[in-house]
Amino acid sequence: MQTHSEEIRGYLYAVLAFGFWGLIPIYFKLLSHVGAGEVLAHRIIGSVVLLYAMILFSKQMGQFKLLIRDLSKLKYLVLSALLVSLNWLVFIWAVSHNMIAESSLGYYINPLVNFALGIIVFKDRPSFWQKIAIALAIAAIVYQLVTLGTLPIVSLVLAFSFAFYGLIRKKVNLPAMTGLYVETLILFPIALLYFVYLVLTDQNAFVLPLDRTSWILLLAGVVTVVPLLWFNAATTRISLIHIGFFQYIGPSISFLLAIFVYDEVLLPEKLTTFVLIWIALAIFSLDAYFKKRR
């Protein structure tokens, strides 16, 4: 039975995880002078090294060996690896191109995309208020298209890539650490080859002896894996409905960073898009909360 102290710890881990993800643009902003491809390569390589050590320490190597023999799950992990790398690459690129606000919009949209996929794939039956929330999200995107003549491409790529990533991970149903290790291991040869190419063509930002940029790049694996561990610790202690509320911490912090720290310009039309998405999320979340209470 879950104790009150364990539940409190779960809330703390959730705040740490989503708070960290909200602040992570600061890290990537420090690397805005480095190509997004190289930053991604370091994120993959660093994650492989760190996750290997952690899987050894937590005695999950047997679980890993069973997984890599299971071709039915591996084929899905290849696809999920490509999706998560696309998500990471677009996010890194967006931060370095002063589009933190637009990337935060993607993570606001993501829960609504998840729900829409649930309707399409798992035949979930939406309530009246959930239909209203989805309609408002679509209206927000159409509004921006009509008023600005552009779709929020970065937001949509981030929202949909992460939603489909979550869908695949739900299908294979693996522990987060082992699954992420296999995904990064699949991407590892590509990342390593790309880094070697950068070195051979003298385009690498990572150098020896280590300078400031190289030290920051060495932390790429840590900033990827640590919040995931906090997230895992939270999900084992508190309900998913509470996790759902906490997940808005991340994009909210990123949005505030974009406007008040990095002085990104937010056009009135874009702000209207945000407001419509926020209203949709409020309706969606409150409906889920009252359903849970009943």
Stockholm file with secondary structure:
# STOCKHOLM 1.0

chainA/1-294         MQTHSEEIRGYLYAVLAFGFWGLIPIYFKLLSHVGAGEVLAHRIIGSVVLLYAMILFSKQMGQFKLLIRDLSKLKYLVLSALLVSLNWLVFIWAVSHNMIAESSLGYYINPLVNFALGIIVFKDRPSFWQKIAIALAIAAIVYQLVTLGTLPIVSLVLAFSFAFYGLIRKKVNLPAMTGLYVETLILFPIALLYFVYLVLTDQNAFVLPLDRTSWILLLAGVVTVVPLLWFNAATTRISLIHIGFFQYIGPSISFLLAIFVYDEVLLPEKLTTFVLIWIALAIFSLDAYFKKRR
#=GR chainA/1-294 SS CCCHHHHHHHHHHHHHHHHHHHHHHHHHHTTTTSCHHHHHHHHHHHHHHHHHHHHHHTTCHHHHHHHHTCHHHHHHHHHHHHHHHHHHHHHHHHHHTTCHHHHHHHHHHHHHHHHHHHHHHSCCCCCHHHHHHHHHHHHHHHHHHHHHSCCCHHHHHHHHHHHHHHHHHHHHTCCHHHHHHHHHHHHHHHHHHHHHHHHHTTCCSCCSSCCHHHHHHHTHHHHHHHHHHHHHHHHTTSCHHHHHHHTTHHHHHHHHIIIIISCCCCCHHHHHHHHHHHHHHHHHHHHHHHHHHC
#=GC SS_cons         CCCHHHHHHHHHHHHHHHHHHHHHHHHHHTTTTSCHHHHHHHHHHHHHHHHHHHHHHTTCHHHHHHHHTCHHHHHHHHHHHHHHHHHHHHHHHHHHTTCHHHHHHHHHHHHHHHHHHHHHHSCCCCCHHHHHHHHHHHHHHHHHHHHHSCCCHHHHHHHHHHHHHHHHHHHHTCCHHHHHHHHHHHHHHHHHHHHHHHHHTTCCSCCSSCCHHHHHHHTHHHHHHHHHHHHHHHHTTSCHHHHHHHTTHHHHHHHHIIIIISCCCCCHHHHHHHHHHHHHHHHHHHHHHHHHHC
//
